[in-house]
């Protein structure tokens, strides 16, 4: 009798294993998508849900212009079903890896190919920071949703539904930003930062970019003494009381600029090129934009 019970138990276990194996064979591993920046990684993850595996290369708080990846990450990117990159010269330390993966036959989705690009005033170079305008991010989501849905197999409908929901969230964000930034008197909408990041926000919401401590579009540049003096003069002339430093960059130069300006100037932090650590304010793209809007309103309102 004991032998019969053992045999029956073994049969039950065998059937359970067979059933699980059958499920695994039907579903298979999820397609893997590698994303260069954590801002795009957050957006891609929101669209992908559980239907795709999204690997984000850039850690929270990193500088997208200079961060590097490991050999293991490089190998993984070359085996991915899709690589999602910002483009427009943002990922300066990663560009050759993206190019190599593409040369190996990995499809590459470049977000910058789908936005209405603006150029820096300092020279004919594209501004890669399109995400500061939710309308430009919406253009990316519309196209990225199509790419991810095509990879999702049976999850295609779900990915498309999540993309639609995310687009609605972006419309709500844009409306909120337009209302709150538009309530600031126009003469006070003058923005000084440590790095040129907010050109798209300025264009969309009628904010004047007074200047940036670091010239051009890369954090790898350095300001000259004359650059700083010109910015100090502009701050004095415009009566700016708050200048903004990005969370991904040390604010030492901005603090020096505040000290040089002969007035009481506050340095406030914005989360602009990298998401905050998980659990902190600004740890998703949508929350980052809400947090920045609140801080801009607080800093620019008279």
Order of alpha helices (4+ residues) and beta strands (2+ residues): alpha-beta-alpha-beta-alpha-beta-alpha-beta-alpha-alpha-beta-alpha-beta-alpha-beta-alpha-beta-alpha
